[in-house]
Amino acid sequence: MTEKRAPRARASRRELRAWAWVAGGLALLVPWAVVAEAQQASATKDKRPVVVVRRITRRVIITQPAKPAGVQYVYTSAPSSSSSSSSSSSSGGGAPAPTSTGGS
């Protein structure tokens, strides 16, 4: 007939914690191993000679400390404004519109 299997025994807390530590350690170490292997593979693959055609070196020597620049004031002309607000335009910029006195 059919044989019944015995239920599988559960792992103890100690075993589960040990497996968790192993899995966590592997999760941290595997990416480092992959990067190291990729660097070794690329180093052995490219063995082309490198020739430096031109190398420019610039040297800057400062003999005196820099002096702070003086303050420079720049004045601009302000738009003219009238004393009464009814004759000024609502846009606020420029001169007021010219007025006419009527035909005489």
C-alpha positions as a Python dict, from the first residue, in 0.01 Angstrom:
ca = {
    (1, 'M'): (0, 0, 0),
    (2, 'T'): (106, 356, 48),
    (3, 'E'): (369, 440, 296),
    (4, 'K'): (332, 750, 504),
    (5, 'R'): (637, 964, 545),
    (6, 'A'): (725, 1100, 880),
    (7, 'P'): (686, 1477, 899),
    (8, 'R'): (1015, 1658, 855),
    (9, 'A'): (1161, 1788, 1177),
    (10, 'R'): (1175, 2165, 1208),
    (11, 'A'): (1508, 2336, 1243),
    (12, 'S'): (1593, 2482, 1578),
    (13, 'R'): (1634, 2854, 1635),
    (14, 'R'): (2008, 2811, 1663),
    (15, 'E'): (2027, 2645, 1319),
    (16, 'L'): (1804, 2910, 1162),
    (17, 'R'): (2017, 3190, 1306),
    (18, 'A'): (2335, 3021, 1183),
    (19, 'W'): (2190, 2993, 831),
    (20, 'A'): (2081, 3357, 846),
    (21, 'W'): (2434, 3466, 941),
    (22, 'V'): (2582, 3259, 657),
    (23, 'A'): (2336, 3403, 405),
    (24, 'G'): (2401, 3758, 526),
    (25, 'G'): (2777, 3712, 502),
    (26, 'L'): (2748, 3576, 151),
    (27, 'A'): (2521, 3864, 51),
    (28, 'L'): (2795, 4106, 157),
    (29, 'L'): (3093, 3918, 12),
    (30, 'V'): (2961, 3801, -326),
    (31, 'P'): (2945, 4150, -490),
    (32, 'W'): (3305, 4221, -382),
    (33, 'A'): (3418, 3890, -530),
    (34, 'V'): (3239, 3963, -858),
    (35, 'V'): (3400, 4307, -887),
    (36, 'A'): (3746, 4166, -809),
    (37, 'E'): (3703, 3891, -1068),
    (38, 'A'): (3585, 4142, -1330),
    (39, 'Q'): (3891, 4361, -1268),
    (40, 'Q'): (4126, 4065, -1304),
    (41, 'A'): (3954, 3954, -1623),
    (42, 'S'): (3973, 4301, -1778),
    (43, 'A'): (4338, 4343, -1676),
    (44, 'T'): (4441, 4023, -1848),
    (45, 'K'): (4223, 4083, -2156),
    (46, 'D'): (4359, 4428, -2253),
    (47, 'K'): (4733, 4407, -2301),
    (48, 'R'): (4762, 4687, -2552),
    (49, 'P'): (5067, 4913, -2531),
    (50, 'V'): (4994, 5261, -2402),
    (51, 'V'): (5188, 5549, -2555),
    (52, 'V'): (5170, 5899, -2407),
    (53, 'V'): (5189, 6134, -2703),
    (54, 'R'): (5195, 6467, -2523),
    (55, 'R'): (5194, 6550, -2156),
    (56, 'I'): (5141, 6906, -2039),
    (57, 'T'): (5222, 7005, -1684),
    (58, 'R'): (5131, 7346, -1556),
    (59, 'R'): (5266, 7494, -1238),
    (60, 'V'): (5108, 7793, -1068),
    (61, 'I'): (5322, 7982, -819),
    (62, 'I'): (5154, 8247, -605),
    (63, 'T'): (5405, 8495, -469),
    (64, 'Q'): (5174, 8749, -304),
    (65, 'P'): (4837, 8692, -139),
    (66, 'A'): (4542, 8818, -338),
    (67, 'K'): (4398, 9153, -236),
    (68, 'P'): (4023, 9176, -195),
    (69, 'A'): (3854, 9384, -462),
    (70, 'G'): (3711, 9716, -353),
    (71, 'V'): (3337, 9772, -341),
    (72, 'Q'): (3207, 9920, -663),
    (73, 'Y'): (2876, 10106, -659),
    (74, 'V'): (2676, 10115, -981),
    (75, 'Y'): (2397, 10371, -1007),
    (76, 'T'): (2111, 10334, -1247),
    (77, 'S'): (1847, 10587, -1341),
    (78, 'A'): (1510, 10523, -1181),
    (79, 'P'): (1190, 10559, -1384),
    (80, 'S'): (1012, 10889, -1329),
    (81, 'S'): (695, 10874, -1125),
    (82, 'S'): (410, 11124, -1104),
    (83, 'S'): (261, 11255, -781),
    (84, 'S'): (-95, 11144, -860),
    (85, 'S'): (-164, 10777, -906),
    (86, 'S'): (-461, 10830, -1143),
    (87, 'S'): (-247, 10955, -1434),
    (88, 'S'): (19, 10683, -1406),
    (89, 'S'): (-16, 10367, -1605),
    (90, 'S'): (-97, 10040, -1428),
    (91, 'S'): (204, 9863, -1578),
    (92, 'G'): (436, 10060, -1350),
    (93, 'G'): (722, 10098, -1594),
    (94, 'G'): (834, 10388, -1810),
    (95, 'A'): (708, 10744, -1843),
    (96, 'P'): (336, 10832, -1806),
    (97, 'A'): (124, 10859, -2122),
    (98, 'P'): (115, 11208, -2283),
    (99, 'T'): (-204, 11409, -2233),
    (100, 'S'): (-367, 11656, -2473),
    (101, 'T'): (-548, 11976, -2373),
    (102, 'G'): (-818, 11980, -2638),
    (103, 'G'): (-852, 12193, -2949),
    (104, 'S'): (-842, 12566, -2904),
}
